[in-house]
Amino acid sequence: MNSFMLQAVNEAFCGVKQNHGGPFGAVVVKSGKIIAKAHNTVLRSNDPTAHAEVNAIRKASKKLSTFDLSECEIYTTCMPCPMCLGAIKWANIKTVYYGATSKDADAIGFRDEDFYEKEFLEFKQMQRAECLKPFEAWSAKEDKVTY
Amino acid sequence: MNSFMLQAVNEAFCGVKQNHGGPFGAVVVKSGKIIAKAHNTVLRSNDPTAHAEVNAIRKASKKLSTFDLSECEIYTTCMPCPMCLGAIKWANIKTVYYGATSKDADAIGFRDEDFYEKEFLEFKQMQRAECLKPFEAWSAKEDKVTY
């Protein structure tokens, strides 16, 4: 078995055993070395964003002192949900190795497929003009860092 | 101006002034009271996931000691990116009040529209069978909490 995916699976087991969250693990790899590994901690930390991939990206970014993980790859035990896919894209990671599918996650009670297929949020736009003012302040900054 | 959106705009300005990250702010509200407010801190914390909405959800969850924010609403100065939308859905928030659009964000150099419209990640599936083993362990747990 691929050693990176093995570590991700071990993380997933670790989370289940400790009741930290769902059975998911992820590993961030750079130049053939593991930078960070993590499992889902939604339950332990009462944080709905604490999925394995998000946790691994946060750890890797902290370790490398950069929000730009463009030289990294991620190994995750399950196809990332839309939140995690977004996190992976913002981190500039280009390649995602995954094992189980979103349907597999749904089969054990998670909602990943719903998130891909249904829109159940209500959106209400308001006060765009006021919200654009911080955008103008940002655009006018000469020392801004783009990401 | 709506007082919650005003607070979100103030947060956005706060982030720009301190060079914490992009010009975005968000507020989580429950029963007419602000539970948490936050701005983007991607640059300060070197965390690509530290968008205003994610930060506000993390703070609100911590404050309420639950990953379930189903009785909350979120006010955000800009239409949430796919990562933040995912976080909002996992938090069970049902209503999103937003000001600026993704196109407005793109106009000042962000990539939100790309994230909605293009797929530039490479996906490689591997070792599904091994990755399903933690799923089986989860399914067999009698004390599991579903989320």
Interface residues (C-beta under 8 A of the other chain):
Chain A: M1 N2 M5 L6 A8 V9 A12 F13 G15 V16 K17 N19 G21 G22 P23 F24 G25 V42 L43 N46 D47 P48 T49 H51 V54 I57 R58 S61 K62 S65 T66 F67 D68 L69 T77 C78 M79 C81 P82 M83 C84 L85 G86 A87 I88 K89 W90 A91 N92 I93 K94 T95 V96 Y97 Y98 G99 A100 T101 D104 A105 A107 I108 G109 F115 F120 L121 E122 F123 K124 Q125 M126 Q127 R128 E130 C131 L132 K133 P134 F135 A137 W138 S139 K141 D143 K144 V145 T146 Y147
Chain B: M1 N2 M5 L6 A8 V9 A12 F13 G15 V16 K17 N19 G21 G22 P23 F24 G25 V42 L43 N46 D47 P48 T49 H51 V54 I57 R58 S61 K62 L64 S65 T66 F67 D68 L69 T77 C78 M79 C81 P82 M83 C84 L85 G86 A87 I88 K89 W90 A91 N92 I93 K94 T95 V96 Y97 Y98 G99 A100 T101 D104 A105 A107 I108 G109 F115 F120 L121 E122 F123 K124 Q125 M126 Q127 R128 E130 C131 L132 K133 P134 F135 A137 W138 S139 K141 D143 K144 V145 T146 Y147
